[in-house]
Amino acid sequence: MTAVSPELLRRFDVPGPRYTSYPTADRFVEAFGQEDYVLALSQRRVGTTAMALPLSLYVHIPFCESLCYYCACNKIITKHHDRADVYLRYLSREIDLHTAHCGTGQVVSQLHLGGGTPTFLSDDGLRQLMATLRRSFSFAPGGEYSIEVDPRTVTADRLAVLAELGFNRLSFGVQDFDTEVQKAVHRIQPADQVFALVEASRALGFESVNVDLIYGLPRQTPESFDRTLAQVVQLRPDRIALYAYAHLPDRFKPQRRIISTELPAASAKVTMLSRSLDAFMDAGYVYVGMDHFALPTDALAVAKRQGRLHRNFQGYSTQPDCDLIGLGVSAIGRVGATYSQNAKSLEEYYDHLDQGRLPVVRGLALNRDDLVRRAVIMALMCQGELQFEPLDQAWLIDFRKYFAPELEQLETMAEQGLVVLSAEGVKVTSMGWFFVRGIAMVFDRYLQADRNRARFSRII
């Protein structure tokens, strides 16, 4: 990879969205509530085109036994597993309310259990949840059914239960194998434990195993992270998700326990990212984009080659333009041209369901400009290029006129080697992939109008 100059680093070491959606979730408004969401569900039910497309489901399990200091997820730290039993009863109510509005038996081709720690649930709890989902939805053969796994909470026997329940993809939270880094973030898990679980996963026939890594954590150095990279290459998971740590202690209370002086400098983070790209691509991984790598045979890499890659609230996805129903506290969904989010506290989530109401407390109905810009930003994030003519035809616009100010901004990026501009479109360069979030930000109308970006993580 081309070396990143200090000048570019200074210019782009700024806060910016990850663009798991556009508009981003911070633009959701409380004026959007249950009635708006029910309307979107009803429109899906009567829309023959929408009904023909399979659904994606996301289920949020908020509980964790132990606090990881870097975590920015919506979670509840507890060792009282009976709290999960109550939560599952309310999840069942929420699922029933959804089927009341959009019908029973809609086809699902993607399911993801996230958190928190989904494996906080007991085997019986997981069986209960999956039975409820299968009673309400029709799971397509050959779909992608995944669950996030904390290696400290499972054994080979528990993985066998997940396989029995129909999960075919696992995501292990690793973050870093270095013991000093693990101590600094309060997450101790020996490498041999992860290696044994991945080996067991393969023996059980899971189709894809993902490993999550984070660079920019306290006590990390490029040299220490090189050792973790070497171990991950040896582990050879099917997918790798590599995230930049976002230190936002004002927003996320657990991060206040991290000693800020132990965080690596921005230049060290760029070095880690650059070496990660080299290490994984040298090992035969496809750089799917921004934070995802996959082996060439994995469904994510195949989707990238075939131009079917999309990006949603869980990151990169193989299903373009797929409606996503979010279930559980704080879960975010997308139905039609709307986004919605559930209540963020258990108390409020339970209260809505006790009243027989879906727990949606905010969201957004997208206008035409939002939809056009979403298409542009997702094309950059997923394919790394924009082609003017297809966008002109799809949205009945003259791209060069519609986005004249944005194209003018891109001229500076072209001079810096981040994009290539032509009469046909825009293409992100290998150097530009370091800053693809910054390139996408050019087309973010809300962000261009609002310069207060401190609520976002930094790009580097």
Disulfide bonds with the S-S distance in Angstrom:
none
